[in-house]
Amino acid sequence: MQPSANKARPFVLSALAICLLAGFTSSASAQTTTLGTRGSTSQDNPAITANANKTWQTYSRGEDYAGAITLPLQYITTSTGQKLSVRVSVPADANGKAVPGTFPVILTQTAYRNDVGQILGTIATSDTTLLVGGKDDFMIRRGYITVAVDALGTGMSSGETQLLGAAEQQAYGEAVTWVTRQPWFNGNLGLAGTSYLGISTMFTAEQRNPAVKAAFAVVPMGDAYRGVVGTGGLLNAKFLSIWLPLTQSLSVGALNVLAEIANPKLAAVIAAADKQHVAAIDSWYLPTVNGGMAGAKGIASDDGDFWAVRSPLERAAQIQVPTFIVGGTNDIFQRDEPLLYEQLKNKVNTKLVVVPGAHVQSVMAAISGANDAASTGAPKSKSLLLQWFDQYLKGWATGAASLPNVTQFVQGYGTGSTKRYASTTDWPHPQATAQRMYLRGDMSLSAQAPSAGEATHTIAEPKAAVVSIARNNSTVKASVTINDASDCSSSYVQWSLGIAGLVSKACYTNSATVETSQKALVYQTPTLTSDLYINGPIQADVWMSSTNTDAAIAVRVDDVDASGVATPISTGLMSARYRAVDTSRSRYINGVMIQPWHSFTEASAQPLVAGQPVLVPVEVFPNAALVRAGHKLRIAISASNQAQGVWPLPQQANVNGNVSTIYNDADHPSSIVLPVVPASVLN
């Protein structure tokens, strides 16, 4: 049973709004061991082009054609008989007629409907390039054709989705093959997109079709389990409660009814696809999520290949074309974007730009450009996209190859008109050193190791979060009730895809609120007498014991100013059960582990023994921040961060009522390892 168009309209408009926001668009080798993927460990290559002193300049050129038009909706028939909805937009003359000839093509593949992308592309201003799977006038008028495909099982394409699964990825390749057979294709194909479309860009590039010449991915995912859904071995219910209903709802109901009306000759195909997408609620959406919450092996854990198949980072090293990656400082893919760069940097020309904000905000920053007065930040995404593809699809010398390798927004760097971004030759920063600071019994944070007999402290498990996902006629509905105060924190902004941050709250930018509410253990340095520049991944090594067989450690890293405002730098979350580390896949700087790699398999699980101290290495996601002289560096330890991850039900039963003890003595020296870069490099 389908809802009527009238009943569906408020939700559809809301979903469109959310889609608009969420779907936009070295010397290091001597000291750094790279974080590896399954079965492989990347090796550093010293022959990285030294572009640290390069500066960004906006690339621009005039239009080649007066207009852009979109051809009628059509379908690609795959080798398995499925049908993929596709929209092609081409250059046009002043009379609105398609210009004959062949052109380079930019392909986007989306789970958010290519007709939604079409609407967004139509309303785009001249200052905005939208990589959302629709008509992009800016690029088309400059001599490109854009092709937008609904991913298998989504939008108007047939099939029952298994989001980002193997069948969908196979269809990505078949869409490429279809493009290569079209009379308007000149042999040069670029892949592009933001968010889901950035992920499909990476997966498609990994298939290495020789027609693909370049890729441009804005906020793409890398490791589906570690970076997003299973952070620290818990389940990211807040993110899933927003993303899964959004994705599914855009593929059923009123939007498909409108598509049938607009395309009467294809109405039967669209209607059949709609039925398959509704059926996917019971065949895939609910079993997958409920299986994860029930602790199912391979969903709640990283056994098997369920998550590996959905992780571009696993095969990113296979990409053989120049790739531009845009990331965000508090993005849902914050961990992964630098790791994708790292897998590619020694194989193809690769650039990384990290802009400020959560998912929505980072996309807006990429669109508007990282430039402020005297900034070394990157220009607007439309300029970068044009420069990248003019170089690699048209063969022009645009300077794309010599752009700075890595440009990052550095929190706390610069005021007023001074620059707030820093460019360098590599990631992690070539001059980073691993520096350990200890969590002392007197609640200080010190470079001095603790002595015997220093005080211990306790943290208590909060009331459990409440998670619900169910069918609502033809759509999925989901909700998460957070009970540990983390719904008023930077984590809540991050894992709501930045949507929560569209309404300003002081607690989103001041961690003191959530840390006080959680009765977190707060360790901080004395007032700094010189600037502290942190750039890269962070590791917390926490010695703890518990009263139960399961427990978690949540870590917040803050920059505390003289007034006590604790500006969040980054966070980490870790189930103590999965504390075992694979040293061959972990990252070391100067011989010190700074980014642990946990396998999160059932075989690696180590339930806690009541009262027995254990060392829990916690991965804190990478970031760049300048903690100014006169400020303090703070580490806050609590028992949960439900905005980032909740317990599967079996472990929730184990953890109820738990009290954990955090140790800070000579035999159990809890500490944090920081990637410290000389602040002088910013001057």
C-alpha positions, 0 to 999 in steps of 0.5 A: 500500500502506497501513501497518497501524494498529499499525505506524503508531501510534508515528508517528501519536502523534508526529505528533499531539504535534508538531501539538499544539505546532506548530499552536496556537493616526503620526509614522512617515510622516515618516521611514519608507518602507514595504517594498513587495510585488510591483508595489506600494509601500505608503504611510504614513498619518499618521492612525494612532490614537494608542494608545501610552498605552493599557494592556491589560485582560483582557476577560471575560464569562460563558457564554450556553449550558450546553454545546457539541456537534459535529454529524456529519461532513459534506462540502462539494462544490466547484464542481470536484467535490472534497469538503471535510471539515467539522465544525460545533460548536454551542451546546447546552443542559444536556441536550446538545441543539443550541440552535435559532436563528442565530449568528455563525460562526468558520471555521478551515481546516486542513491538520492534520485537523479531527478532530485539532483536535476531539480537542485542542478536547475536551481543552482546559482552561478556560484554553486557547483552541485555534484548531486547527480543532476544537470550541472550547467557550469560544467556543461556550458564549458564543454562537458556532458553529465550523466546521472544514474540512480544506483541499483535498487534506488530512485527509479532504478530496479532491484532491491537495494543492499546499499553499497553492496557487491551487486550495486558496485557491479552495476556501477561498472555497467553504467561506465560501459554504457557511457563508453558506447554512446555516440556523444562520448569522446573517450574521456570519462571523469567520476565525481560526486559528494557523500554517497556519490563520492563513495560510488565515485571511489568504488567505480574508479577501483574497477579501473575501466580504461575510459575513466581518466580522473575522479573527484570525491567530496566527503567520501567514506573509507572504512564502513565499520571503523569509520562510521557504522561500528565505531569502536565496536559499538553501533552508530544508531544516530547516523543510521536513524537519519540516513537509512530512512532518508535513502529509502524514502527517496526511492518510494512513494510520491516521488516515483508517482510524480516520475511516472506522470512525467514519464508515461512511457516508462511508468510501468518500469518506475512502478515496478521499481517502486514495489521492489524498493518497498519490499526491500524494507522487509528483505534488507533494511529491517533484518540488517539493522535488527540483526546488528542490534541483536549482535549478529556476527558480521554486522555487529562485528567485522567478521566476514566481508559484509563491511569490507565489501562496502569499504572503498578503503579496502581496494582504493590502492587499485585506483589508477587515475588522478583523484581529488578528495575533499574532507571535513574536520567533523564529518561523518567520514572524518577518519577516512578521508585522509586514509583514502588520500594515503592509499593513493598518494604514491600511485597517482596524483592525489590531492586532499583538502580538509574544510571545517565542519560536519557533513552538511557544513563541510560540503557548504564550505567546499562549495563556498571555498576555503578562502578568507583574506590572506588564506591558503585554503582551496578555492570553491569546488566548482573551480577545483572541479573544472581545473581537475577535469580540464587537466585530466579529461581535456588534456590542458595544462591547468596546473592541477598536477602541481596543486598543494598535496594536502591543505587543512583547516587548522582549528584555532589558527589565525584570527580576523584576516589572517589565514586559517588553513595550512598546506603541506606535502603529505598526510600525516604531517611530515614533521609530526612526532608522537608525544605522550602525555600522562593522565595523572591521579591529580587530574593533570595532564603531564609529560611526566610519567605517574608515580606509584600510588596515584589516585584512581577514579571511576566512571559509571555506565549511563541509562541505555539509549533506546533505538527503534526501527520499523516499517511505516507503510511504504517507508522506514522509520527510525528513532534514537533516544539518547540518555547520556547527555551526548545529544548536546555535544559536537558528536551529536552534530557530527553523527546527525550529518550536521543537521543538528548544527543548523540550529546553534547551541552553545553545547555543540561548540563547548564540550564542558556541557556534556563532560559536566553532565556525564561526570566525565574525568577531566585531565588538563595541562597547566596553562600553555606558555607556547602554542601546541600544534596537533595534526593527525591521528590521536591514540588514548591508552587507557588502563581500566577495570570494570565491575561487569564483563563489558565496558566502553571508554569515550574520549574527548580532546578539547582546547580550553580557553581562559574563560573555560570554554572547551572547544572540541578537537576530536573524539574516540570511542572504544568497547573494551571487549575489542581492545586487541590490536593488530600491530601490523596494521596500526600506525606508528610515528617514531616507533610509537603507536598513534593509530591502533587498528582493531579487528573487531571480530568475535575471535578477537573479543576479550570480555573483561574480568571484574576488577582486573586492569587492562590496557584499552587503546582508543583510536581518536579520529584525526584532526588539525588544531592549534592550541594557543599559548594561554589555553589548556589541552583537556582530555575527558574520559567517560563511559559512553558517547551514545551520539556516536555509538550504542551497545548491541542488545547482548552487550547492553545486558552485560554493561547495565550497572557497570562502574569502571575504574580508570588507573593513573599510576606507575604500573598502569600509566594511562596516557594520550599520544599526540601528533605534535608538529612545530608551531613554527611551520604555520608562521 
